[in-house]
Amino acid sequence: MEEEGKLIHTGKKWKDESFHQTYQQADIIRQKLLNIWTENTAHTGMQVKVKFLPSKNKFVVKTRRHPDFDSKKETKGSKKNGKSKRRNKKNTDRTMFDATASI
């Protein structure tokens, strides 16, 4: 029986850099990107991979920045529970008994 309560953390998404007909063409682009990133310290933590897309019968070069190298400012803080504070506040100007409504 499967456990339905498990959370799957997929990580940061990859961006498509370019598409190629052969693996050799895609690997050349991958090597160029790796060389550029090793020379420049502003690109620390960058990752690149080549993946085959059978639906298009092409190879794609994908890039991303490793999540460990992202600054903490970019990550989301605590999650909200979905209920706003305004919804939970009571209307204090309304009384239980309104004397003006009587005769």
N, C-alpha and C positions, 0 to 999 in steps of 0.2 A: 504494500500500500504506500502511496506517495505522501510525503509530508507537504501540505499546502502552505504552511506557515513560514517556510524558509524564504529569506530575502536573498536575492541574487544581485550582487554589486558588479555591474558591468564595467565600471571605470569610465575614463574620459573617452570621448568618441574620436575616431580617426577621420581626417579630412582627405579627400581624393585630390592628389596632386596632378597626376597625368595618367593617360591610358595608352597602352602599346600593344602591338600585334605579337611580339615575341618576348620571352623572358629576358633575353640578352639586352634588348633595348631598355626594358624597365630597370634592369640591374645597373646599367650605365648611369641612369638618372639617379638611382638610389646611391651609388658610389659618389657621384658629384655632390649630392646634398650632404652626405656624411663628411666629405672633405671640407665643404664650406663651413659646416657647423663645428668641426674640430678646430678650425683656425680662428673662429670668432667666439669669444666667451659669452656674448649675449645670447647665444643659442644653446646654452647648457641644458641638458635634459631632453633634447629633441630626439624623437624616435622616427624611424622610417622602415617600411616593410613593402614587399611586393606580394600581391595576392592575385590569384587567377579567378576571373569571373566567368563561369561556364555559360551563363545566359547570354553574354555578349561575345563570348569566345575571345576575350582580351585579358591582358594583365594590367593591373592598376597599381600605381605607386601611392602609398598612403603615408601621411605624416601626422604627428601629434606631439605635444609636449607632455612629458611624463608627469603624472599627478603629484609625485613627491617634490617636484621642483616648482610647483605653483605656489604663489604667495598665499598666506592664510586669509588675506583680505578678499580674494576672489571666491573662496569657498563660502557657502551659505552658513548662516548662523543657526540658531535654534529654530526648529520648526514650530509654526503656530498650530494650534489645535483646530482652527477653523471657525471658532466662535469669537466674535468681536467683543471688546469690552463694553461697547455701547449697548449691545444687545442684552448684556447681563445686568446693566445698571437699572435701578428702579426709578420711576418718575417720582421725585420727591415733592414736587409742587402739587400733586394731586392728593387729596385727603380721602379717607375712607367714607366719611359722611359729609355731604355737601348741604349745608344749612340753607343756602340760597335757593335750593330747588323745592323747598317745602312751601306751604301756603303762607 
